[in-house]
Amino acid sequence: MTDWCLRHGKPRCECDCPPDFFTEAHARRSDPETSKDAAERVGLSDLEQKALNTLAQLGGEATTKEKAAYYGLPRDYFSPRMKPLEEAGFVERTTLRRDGCLVWRITPLGMTMVTVS
């Protein structure tokens, strides 16, 4: 399986980011310490972090199909990641549907966990 850059959404072989960017969650220097502490405590998987980052990059609301299309990935790539993020309070289901798919919304708590600007 190919490692994907969380910042650029490119495979490792196409991205200039340092190797540790693919395996570690990163916070912005401007993030409050509590956000950084929370990110370390929660321990999101790389794919959960990517799902959360992508949702933020797409304006805060998107279907799993839209998030996968953003990277050219299979349509159900992000589906298994959403329930754990919902249980942690980082995303919520909306009543909206697009192309028959549920629209997910990032929560304010989820925004504190976003690791890309």
C-alpha positions in Angstrom: 0.0 0.0 0.0 1.3 3.5 -0.9 1.9 6.0 1.8 0.2 9.3 1.1 1.4 12.8 2.1 -1.0 14.4 4.5 -0.1 17.9 3.2 -0.3 17.4 -0.5 -2.3 14.2 -1.0 0.4 12.7 -3.2 2.1 9.3 -3.0 5.5 9.3 -1.1 7.3 8.9 -4.4 5.8 12.1 -5.8 6.2 14.4 -2.8 9.2 16.3 -1.4 8.0 16.3 2.2 10.3 14.7 4.7 9.6 11.0 5.4 8.3 11.5 8.9 5.4 13.6 7.5 3.9 10.4 6.3 3.8 8.7 9.6 3.5 11.4 12.3 0.7 13.9 13.1 1.9 17.4 12.8 0.6 20.6 14.4 1.1 24.2 13.3 3.5 26.3 15.3 0.6 28.7 15.9 -1.6 25.9 17.5 -2.2 26.3 21.2 -0.4 23.7 23.4 -3.8 22.2 24.3 -4.4 21.2 20.6 -1.0 19.6 20.4 -1.5 17.8 23.7 -4.9 16.5 22.5 -3.4 15.3 19.2 -0.8 13.3 21.0 -3.3 11.9 23.5 -5.9 10.9 21.0 -3.5 9.1 18.7 -5.4 9.2 15.5 -4.3 6.7 12.8 -2.7 8.2 9.7 -5.9 7.4 7.7 -8.2 9.0 10.4 -6.0 12.1 10.4 -6.1 12.2 6.6 -9.9 11.9 6.6 -10.1 14.8 9.1 -7.6 17.0 7.2 -9.4 16.3 3.9 -12.8 17.2 5.4 -11.3 20.6 6.6 -9.7 21.2 3.2 -13.0 20.6 1.4 -14.7 23.4 3.4 -15.8 21.4 6.5 -18.5 19.4 4.8 -18.2 16.5 2.4 -19.2 12.9 1.6 -16.7 10.1 1.9 -17.0 9.8 -1.9 -16.1 13.4 -2.4 -13.1 13.1 -0.1 -11.8 10.0 -2.0 -12.3 11.7 -5.3 -10.2 14.7 -4.1 -7.2 12.3 -4.0 -8.3 10.0 -6.8 -8.8 7.1 -4.4 -11.5 4.4 -4.4 -14.9 5.8 -3.3 -15.1 3.9 0.0 -11.5 4.7 1.1 -12.6 7.0 3.9 -15.8 5.2 4.9 -14.4 3.0 7.7 -12.6 6.1 9.2 -15.7 8.1 9.9 -17.4 6.2 12.7 -14.3 6.4 15.0 -14.0 10.1 14.3 -17.7 10.6 15.0 -17.4 8.6 18.3 -14.5 10.9 19.3 -16.6 14.0 18.6 -14.4 15.2 15.7 -17.1 14.9 12.9 -20.9 14.7 12.8 -23.5 13.4 10.4 -25.7 15.9 8.7 -29.1 15.4 7.3 -27.8 16.2 3.8 -27.1 13.7 1.1 -25.2 14.2 -2.2 -25.2 11.5 -4.9 -27.0 9.3 -2.3 -24.1 9.6 0.2 -24.2 11.0 3.7 -22.6 14.4 4.1 -20.2 14.6 7.1 -19.3 17.9 8.9 -16.2 18.6 10.9 -16.9 19.8 14.5 -15.1 22.6 16.3 -13.3 19.9 18.3 -12.3 18.3 15.0 -10.9 21.6 13.7 -8.5 21.6 16.7 -7.1 18.3 15.4 -6.5 19.4 11.8 -2.8 19.3 11.0 -2.6 21.0 7.6 -3.2 24.7 6.9 
